[in-house]
Amino acid sequence: MNSAYGTRDVWQWYYVNGRIVTNDYAAKLESLKAKLFGGPLLSASLIVSAERFDRTQPVTPDMDEFMQAFGPVSERLPALLGQETR
């Protein structure tokens, strides 16, 4: 995200209908599928954000380090919710 005040990196994942998606529309579709076909209604969003001071770098080093320490989102996010991965 860019503004007059600087640049902010934002990464977002959704856990919907037992799946991990990164797109808003895919999350809405998975939610609809869960409601229509009786899937799990549990959903969550993981958002990681940091201000980027060097616009020449493709990603904020702190975010990259944090996500390396956090581990694979596909495993960690369902585990935090007490769910198994598909």
KAVENDA-V491326 format. One record per residue. N is the residue number from 1. NEAR is the number of other ideal C-beta (glycine too) atoms within 10 Angstrom. Layout:
[[N | NEAR] [N | NEAR]]
This chain:
[[1 | 10] [2 | 9] [3 | 7] [4 | 4] [5 | 7] [6 | 11] [7 | 15] [8 | 13] [9 | 17] [10 | 10] [11 | 17] [12 | 14] [13 | 18] [14 | 22] [15 | 24] [16 | 23] [17 | 21] [18 | 16] [19 | 18] [20 | 22] [21 | 17] [22 | 11] [23 | 12] [24 | 10] [25 | 8] [26 | 14] [27 | 21] [28 | 13] [29 | 14] [30 | 21] [31 | 16] [32 | 13] [33 | 14] [34 | 18] [35 | 11] [36 | 8] [37 | 8] [38 | 8] [39 | 16] [40 | 13] [41 | 10] [42 | 14] [43 | 15] [44 | 14] [45 | 11] [46 | 15] [47 | 9] [48 | 17] [49 | 12] [50 | 17] [51 | 12] [52 | 19] [53 | 9] [54 | 8] [55 | 9] [56 | 5] [57 | 12] [58 | 8] [59 | 12] [60 | 20] [61 | 11] [62 | 13] [63 | 16] [64 | 16] [65 | 10] [66 | 13] [67 | 15] [68 | 8] [69 | 7] [70 | 13] [71 | 11] [72 | 11] [73 | 16] [74 | 14] [75 | 12] [76 | 16] [77 | 20] [78 | 19] [79 | 13] [80 | 11] [81 | 12] [82 | 7] [83 | 14] [84 | 7] [85 | 14] [86 | 9]]
